[in-house]
Amino acid sequence: MKTLSLTSAVEDVLHQGRVLLKSVSSETYTRKEDGPHGASLGAHYRHVLDHFLCLLEGLQAGQIDYDQRRRSPEIENSALEALSVTEDLIEKFRDLPPDILQRDCTVIYSVGYGESDAHAVGSNVAREVMFCVGHAIHHYAILKLLAAGMAVTLPYEFGVAPSTLKHLEAQAAH
């Protein structure tokens, strides 16, 4: 996949995040859903940004550790801070050297509930960019449901995978 295509995908998904942030009040951004593990829009959006931040932080060392997320209370509790970080991420991904996506890297991530150690696996930066974009879209789908429950309307394509949008367009054409 071409560098421009992947960095454009990052920019597109982060621009969708900007739409969310500009569509909600501070109170709505931090309101927690009901239940023992109730999360806010801010908690989900911070989680999305954490993964992009881990990716960028790991580029220099060639090791991306998704378990070492920042979990920043400032991003989680301030839509303005989240917007600032989003804008910064857009710029940083836009400025990545063209060859960086071809680099190999090691990814560290805990995936087993019964295991105490995180796993390290080989990957490459392009694959991890794809992971972060897909991960963001997945959380955007959750965010869209939460936002709808708070009377916040988001664009139709928010939280819908590009492949799903293409599939639906093809079905509509028939």
C-alpha positions, 0 to 999 in steps of 0.5 A, spaced: 500 500 500 502 506 498 504 511 503 500 517 501 494 512 501 495 510 509 497 516 511 491 519 508 487 514 511 489 516 518 488 523 516 481 521 514 479 517 521 482 523 525 478 528 521 472 524 523 474 524 530 474 532 529 467 532 527 465 528 533 469 533 538 466 539 535 459 536 535 459 535 543 459 539 549 464 539 554 459 536 559 457 531 553 464 529 552 465 527 559 458 524 561 459 517 563 454 511 561 450 507 566 453 501 569 459 499 573 464 500 567 461 506 564 465 510 560 464 516 557 465 519 549 472 522 552 474 515 555 473 512 548 476 517 544 482 518 548 483 510 547 483 511 540 488 517 540 492 512 545 494 507 540 496 512 535 500 516 540 503 509 541 505 508 534 508 514 533 512 513 540 515 507 538 517 508 531 524 511 533 526 504 537 522 500 532 518 497 538 511 499 539 508 497 546 500 498 546 500 496 553 504 502 555 498 507 553 498 514 556 491 514 558 491 521 559 486 524 564 487 531 560 485 528 553 479 524 556 476 530 560 477 535 555 474 535 548 479 541 547 485 537 549 483 531 545 482 536 539 489 539 540 492 532 540 488 530 534 490 536 530 498 534 532 497 527 530 494 529 523 500 533 522 505 528 525 502 523 520 502 527 514 510 529 516 512 522 516 518 520 511 515 516 505 519 510 507 517 509 514 511 504 512 516 499 510 520 498 516 519 492 520 517 493 528 516 489 534 509 490 537 508 488 544 500 487 546 497 483 552 492 479 549 491 473 554 486 474 560 490 469 564 497 471 562 501 476 566 506 477 560 505 481 554 506 478 547 512 481 542 511 479 535 514 482 529 510 487 524 511 493 520 509 500 520 504 499 515 500 494 518 500 498 525 497 504 521 492 499 518 491 496 525 490 503 528 485 506 523 481 499 524 481 500 531 479 507 531 473 505 526 471 500 531 471 505 537 467 510 533 462 505 532 461 505 539 462 512 540 456 513 535 452 509 539 453 512 545 453 519 542 446 517 539 443 516 546 446 523 548 442 526 542 448 527 538 448 526 531 454 524 527 455 523 520 452 517 517 459 514 515 462 515 522 464 509 525 463 505 518 468 501 515 470 503 508 469 496 506 462 496 509 461 503 505 463 500 499 459 494 499 453 498 501 454 503 495 454 496 491 448 494 493 444 500 492 447 500 485 443 494 484 
